[in-house]
């Protein structure tokens, strides 16, 4: 048996539609791929022989390794050849973005010029490798000999399929129970199959470059610095184009995808990738028989944030509009004339009354063999359907305002959306950009390299910060905050807003309240305000998570991060939720006066 394949006990004939194993020349031969290869060569600006040995060789190795595997099961680039297509697109887009970046950040001009080429090579290879772990941990590839007998399961750790003796074709299955983003941690272990040894040595020769490169290909974008930001932006643009977002900017025209198709594709992705967990206490959904029950607001909020982060336009801000669209196309099973069901979900020792949406399970898993096991509990709808009116007003019973609440307390209560758990909305971290690749044509053949010489320095390109808004005070602008971490940038913005008194404090509609225990940041309203103003820093969920990583906030005794406060009015009370900073000087410096505590807010006993 060939090395790198695991032979089963009983050989089986290949299923119809087995995919032939191809060499790099065949895989990269289509005209559109030749064009993108030529564009990549122009963007790297390396001497032809160095480009062939370091960049083109890595691309050829990547093509042979991923063959015609898809990039995902039911999301972006899910067709044959999707992983190769996506890898080339992200590589090209990352090089385009890199052209406008001076790296390393804060480096002296001579250092920037000297390291121009190595940063460019690090960007190119990190972009190519970012999904490399998927065949190893997400997919199962069965190999077949030319006579139709099974050659076992491909072992990606041992190398590409082309290294195996007498293997002619393959079929693909996706593994069930995949762990979300696990492929990112696997990628560094496969790098040696793709990047030439000289290329690895070159990247490793500069410690800062090497550290960011390793973090980027391993999915640790918190440590990947500007290199990671480039890869994330390029990846998001490739995904968005493939899924129908910003269709006018595509290099080749294709059918615009309707809203319901994009909603269904996004929902499948969130569920299949585990971003919306299932069948446990605190999950986002439960499968029973032919139905999938999902927590209504949590699901739709996550879906909207996911699609917006991917660059889709025209996504409704109203949950009711999304419910209507899904219901019109048979994706939701209605409760009478409403999309929302009220039900009790109960398991072993726990029970919750929730507002849910009900989906035919085949909409997410068309094949019954792919579906997860049924939830070992009950989902029992109540007799009374959800009352008319926007679902958001009553989707979380724990934060419903008491009837008759005075207007000022109602305004505070409605200024934020509730979250029962810290991880209630696991959201993607992709920033949105409008940078698009240029159109180019042509092709250069790959040549070999007999000797390796030092890389020449290339011209640098200036970048321009975003202009300061009209009538803005003379102070540090957001674009001048050099930290690449969204949490640090949010805090700097918050400090500036407080110092300039541009942020309401202790007002009925304020996002910031001084309390006896410290400062309460209304969540997610305050983080949404920031994310809407600075979309390049990611969605509000990402900003909030990065901020909490700074560990400036106070956790509750049960380990959760969200504090509940009672808002007392003249006649009635309501509740708000937020993140508590015990030290007000985090926002107001030692030389600034901290506003007095809001007498209307008291910490809840629970």
N, C-alpha and C positions, 0 to 999 in steps of 0.2 A: 504494500500500500504506500502511496506517496506520502512523504513527510508533510505535515500541516493539515491532514484530513483525518477525521475520526470515523472509521468505518462502522456502520451499524451491523447488527447480527444478521439481518436478512436483506440482501440487495433488492432494490425495488426499481421499477422502470420510471424514468423521468415523467413528470406530469406534462401534459400538453402546455406549450408555451414556455418551455425551458429556454433560458437566455444563453446565447453562445458566449464563451470567454474570448475576449478580443485583446489584441496588443494595443500599445499606446497610439501608434500611427493610425489605426482604424478608428479608435475612440475619438481622437482629436481631428479627424479628417473633415467632418461636416463644415461647410463654408462659414457658418456663423461662429464656430469655435476657432477656425483659423483667423477670423477677423479679430476676435477678442485676444488671441495669442499675440497678434501683431500689436494691438493696442497696449497690452501689458509690457511688451518689449520696449515700446516707446516711453512708457511711464517710468520704468526702472532706470533708464538712461545709463545702463552699464555697457561697457564695451561688448560687442557681439559674442566673443568667445566666452567671456565671463558670464554673460546672461545665459548662454546655452548650457554651461556647466553647472550653474548654481540655481537659476530660476527655471529655465525650461526643463532641466533634468528633474527638478522637484515636481513640476506639473505632470511630466510623463509618468513618474513613479506614482503620483496620486491617481492619475487616470487608470493605470493598471490595477491599483489597489481597490478602488471603489467600483470599477467596471461600470455597469448600468444600474447600480442600486439606486433606489429613491432616497431622498433626503428625509422623508418622514412618511408615516403611514397614512395620515388623512389631513395633513396640513400643507405647508409650502413644499413645492418641488416634489410632489408625491408620485410622479410618473417615472417610468424607466429613464435612467440617465439623470435623474434629478440631483443626485449628490454631486456629480461631476459638474453639472450646469451651475449649481449653486456655488460650489467652490470657486469656479472661474469668475463668476459674477462678483462675489465678495472680494476676491483678490484684486480685480480690476477697479472696483469701486473704492477699496481701501487705498490703493495707490493714487487715485484721483484726490481723495481727501488728504492724503499725506502731503501732496504738493503744496497745500496751503498751510502747513504746520512747520514751525521751526523747532527742531528737536536736537538735543534735549531742552526741555523748558528751562529757561533761566541760564542756558549755557552761553559762554562767551562766543563772539562771532567766529573766532578761529576754531573753537571746538565744534560748533555747529557745522562749519564747512568740512572739517576733517571727518566727522562722523556721519555725513550726509548719506553715504551709500549703505553703511551698515544698518542705519535706522530704516532705510527704505527696504532693505532685504528682510529685516525683522518683521516689518509690516506685511510684506508680501507672503512670507511663509506662515506667519501666524494666521493670516486671513485664510490661506489654503487649508490649514490644519484644524480649524476651529471645530469642525464636526467629524473629525477623523475617527473618534471613538465609537460612532454609531454602529458600524458593522460588527464591532466586537462585543457590545453590551446590549444593543437594542434589536439586532436582527439575527436570524438563523438562516444560513445559506447552505443548501444541500448541493453537492457536486455530483456530476455524472460523467462516466466514461463515454467515449464515442460509440460504444456498442449499446448504450442505454442503461448499463448497470450503475447502481449508485456507487460513488467513490467516498461516501461518508459526508460528514459535516465539515465545512471549511473552518479552519482555525486561523483567524486573522493575526493572532500573536506570532505565528510562525512565518508570516509573509503573504504576498499576494497569491491569487489563484493560479497565475501563470507559472509559478515555480513548481507546481504539482505535475507529476507524470500522468500523461494520458487523460487529463481532465478536459472535457469538451464543452460542458454547459453547466448551468446551475439554476436552481429555483430559490425563491425567497419566502420566508415567513417572518412575521414579527413576534418577538417574545412577549408573553403576557406578564403582567405585574412589573412592568419596567419602572425603574426609579428615575424620577424627573431629574434631568441634567447630569445623570451619572456618566454619560458619555464624555462630558468635559474632563472629568478626572482621569478617564482612561486614555485620552488622546496623547499625553506626553510619553506613554509607554510604547507608542507605535511610531513615534517621530523618525526613528532610525530607518524605517522602511521607506520614508518619503524624502527627507532632506539629505542631500549628499554629505558625506563626512566633512568635506572642506567647508561646506556651508555651516554646519554645526560648530565647527572650530571657530569660524569667523564670528558668529553671533556670540559665542562664549568668551571671546577675547575682550569684550567690553561688559563689565559687570552690570552696569545699570541697564543696558540693553537686554542682556541675558535674563536679568531678574524680571523685567516687565514682560519679556517674551514668554518665559515659562509660566508666569501668572496668566497671561492672555490665553494660551493654548490649553491651560488647565481649567479655564472658566472662572478663575479668581480675579474678577474685574476690579475688585477693591484694591488690589495690589498691582494691577497692570498699568496704571497711570494713563498717559496720553495714548500709548499704543493700544491699550484695551478700549479706550473711547473710540478710536478709529475703527477697530474691528466691530464693535457693537453697532456703530452708525452704519457701516457698510453692510453688515448682516441684515439690519433692519430694512434697509432700502431694497436689498435683493428679495427679501421675504415679502415686502409690501407690493413690489411690482408683480411678483408671481401670483399673489392672492387677489390682485385687482385693485389695490390702492394706487392712487395717483397714476391711473392708466394712461393719461395723456403723455407721460414722460417716457414711456417704454420705447426701446429701440425698434421693436417690431410690433405692429398693431395686433391686437387680439380682442376677443369678445369681452366687453365689459361685464363684470359679474354683478348680478342683482344683489340687493341688500340682503334678502333672505339667504342666498347662497353664502355670502360672507359671514353672516351670523351663524349659520349651521357649521361652516368650516371652522370658525373660531371656537365654537362650543365643543366640537369634537376634539380639537387640539387641547383645550384646557382640561377636558375629562381624561383623554387617553394619556396625556403626559403627567397626570397626577396633580395638576395645579388646583383642581377642584376635587378633593379626596372624597371617597365613597365608602358607605357601609360601615361606619363606626360612629361612636359618640363624638359630636363636634364636627362631623363630616359636612360636606356641601350637598350630598345627595345619597339616595338609597335606591337600589334596584330590587324590584319585586315583580316576578312574573314577566308580563309584557310591558311593564311601566318602569320609567326612571323618574323618580321624584327628586327635584332639586330645590334648595332654598332659594326663593324667588329673587330677592334683592341682591343677595350675595352673588348669585350666579350672573345676573344681568350686569351688575356693576363691574364684575371681573371681566365679563365678555366685552363690554364697552371699552374699558381701559386697555385690554389686550389689542383690540382692533385699532384704537387711536394710536397706541404705541407703535403699531406696525405701519402707520401712515395712511390708514383709510380715511377718506373724507365722507361726509354725509351720514355719519353714524348718529342716530337720534340721541338727544340728551334726555328725552323723556323715556322712562321705563315702559310706560303704557304704550308708546308707539312701537317699541321693540316687541312687546308682548303681542300687539295686534298683528305685526308683520309675521311673526312666527306662527300665530294661530291661523292666519289666512292661508298659509302654505302647509298646513297639516303637521307642523313640527311640535305644536302644543296640543294637548287634549284639554278642551275647555271645561270649566265648571259652570254649567249653564251657559250664560252669555258672558262669562268672565274668564280670564286666563288664570286667575289666582285661586288656589285651593287652600283652605285652612285644614290642618291635619295634626294629629298627635303621632309623633315618631317615638317609639319606645324600644329599648333593647334590654340587655341584662343589667338591671339595677339603675336604669336611667330612663327619663321620658321628657320630651319637649313638645310644646305646642308651637307650631311654626306655620308660616305662610309659604306655600310651595307652588312650583309649576310642575306639570305632569307631561312627560314626553313619551311617545311610543319608543320602546327601547331599540327597535330596529333602525331608528333615525341616527343613532350613535354607533351601533354595532350591527351592520347589515347581515353579517354572518352569525348565526346563533352560536357557533362553536367559539367565537371570539369573546362572548359576553362573560362578565364576571359572575361568580356565584351569587345567588340571591342573598339579600340582607337577612341575617338571622334574628329578625325582630318583626315589628309591625309598623305599618304606616296606615293609620286609620283616619280617613276624612271625617270632619265634623258635618253636622246636618246643615249648618248655616253657611252659605257661600260668602266670599269676601264682599263687603259692601262696596257700592259704587264710589268712585273717586280715585285719585291717584294712589297707586299701591305704596309709594314711598312714605305716605303719611302714616301708614299703619303696619309696615313690614316688620317692625321690631316691637313686640308688645312691651318690652321692658322700658322703652323710652317714650311711650305715648304720654303726651301731656294730659294732666287732669282736666276734664271738661270745665270750661269757664275760667281757664287760666288768664291772668291779666296780659295785655298785649306785650309788655316789655319782657316778661318771662317767657312768653311764647316765642318771641323773636330770638331769644338766646337759645331756647331748646331747638328751634328749627335751623339754627346756624350751623349745625353739624349733623353728620350721619353716623349712626351707631355701629359699633363693631363688638360682637360678643367675645371674640378671642383676638389675641395679638395677630395670629396668622389667618384671620378670617378671609383676607383677600390676597392670596399669593399672586402677585402681579409680575408681569414681565418687566425687565429692566431696560428695554430698548428705547433710546432717544429717537426723536423724529427729525429728519433733515430733508431739505429740498435739493441737496446736491445730487446731480445726475451725471452719468458718464457721457462723454462726448461721442460722436459718431465717427468711426474710423473704419478703414478697409485695408485689405492687403494681407500678405503673409510672408514671413521669412523662414527659411528652412533651419532646422536645428543643426548646429555644428559641434564638434568635440573640442576639448581643451587639452593641450599637451603639457602646458606649464601654467602655474598660477602666479599672477603678479599682483602688486598692490592696487587697490581700487582707487581711481582718481576722485578728487573732490568735485562736487557738482554745485552749480549755482543755487543759492538759497532764495526763498520766496517770502516776501513780507506778508504778514497778516494784519488785518485791520479790525480793531474791536468794534462792537456794535455802538452806534452813536448814543449819547446820553439823551434821554427824552427831553422835549422842550420844557423849559421852566424848572428843570431839575436842579437841586442845590448843588453847589460846588463841593463835591465829596467823591469818595471812591465809588466807581460804577461797578455793577455786578460783573461785567466782563473783565474788570481788573482784579477780581478775586482769583488768585492763581491756583488755589486748591482745586484738584480734579475731582474731589469727593463731593457728591451732592449734599451730604449732611453738613459738611463744613461750610459749603456755599449758602445753604439755607440759614445756618446760624449767623453768618456774616450779614446776610440780608436782613434777618430779624433784628440784629443789633443796630444796623443802620436805620431801619424803620423806626425803632424805639428812640434812638438818639435824635432823629430829625422830627420826632412826634408826628410821623405820618401814619401810624398804626393806632387805631382806637383801642383804648384799654378801659376795662370795667364798664363799657357801654352795653346796653341790652343786645346789640347786634355785634359786639366785639368778638374777635377771635382770640383775644388775650385777656386774661383776668388775673389780677393779684389776689391770692387767697392767704389765709393764715399759715398754710403749710408751704407756701412758695408762689410759683407762677403756674397757672393752668393754661396750656396750649390746646385750644379747642380742636379736636381731631374728628374727621379729617379736614374740616373747613379751612384751617390755616394752611395746611400743606397743599390743599387744592389751589388756594389763592396763589401760592408760590409757583406751583407747577404750571398753572395757566399763564403766569407771567414769564416763566423761563422754561419752555418745553424741552429745550436741549438737555436739561438736567434730569429728564425722565419723568415718569408719571408720579402722582402724589404718593402712591404706596412705596415706590422706590425711595423717594426723598425721605419719607418718614422712617423707613427702616434704616437708612444710612444715618439719619440723625440719632436714632436710638442706639446705634452702634457706638456712638461717642460716650455713652453711659453717663450722661448728665442728668438723666431723669431718675425718678424714684419708683421702684417697683412696689406692688402690693405684697402682702405677706404670702399670698397664694402664688406669687411668681408672675402674675400678669402685669401689663404695663398701663392699662387704661383705667383711670380713676373716674368715679362717678361723683357728681356734686348735685346737691339739692338747690334749686333756684327758688327762693322764697319771695313771693310778691305780696301785695296788700291783702289778697283774698285766697289765693291758691298757690300751689307749688308745681314745679316740673323738674326735669333732670337734664344735665348736660354731661358729656364725657370728654376726656382729654388726657394729655400727657402732663405730668406734674414735674416741674423743675424745683427742687427744694431751695436752690440758691438763686435769688433774683439777680445777683450781680453777673450771672452768666449772660443776661440780656442787657441790664443796665450796669455799666461799669461802676467802680468804686467812687468815681467823681460825679455820678449822676444820682438824682433823687428818684427813689422808687415810689410809684404811686401807692396810696394806702390800699389795704385789702378791700375787696368788694364785699360789703356787708350782706348782700343778697345771696351769696354762695357759701354753702357749708358742705364739708365732706360727708358723703352718705355713710351710714353705719355699716352697710353690707359690703 
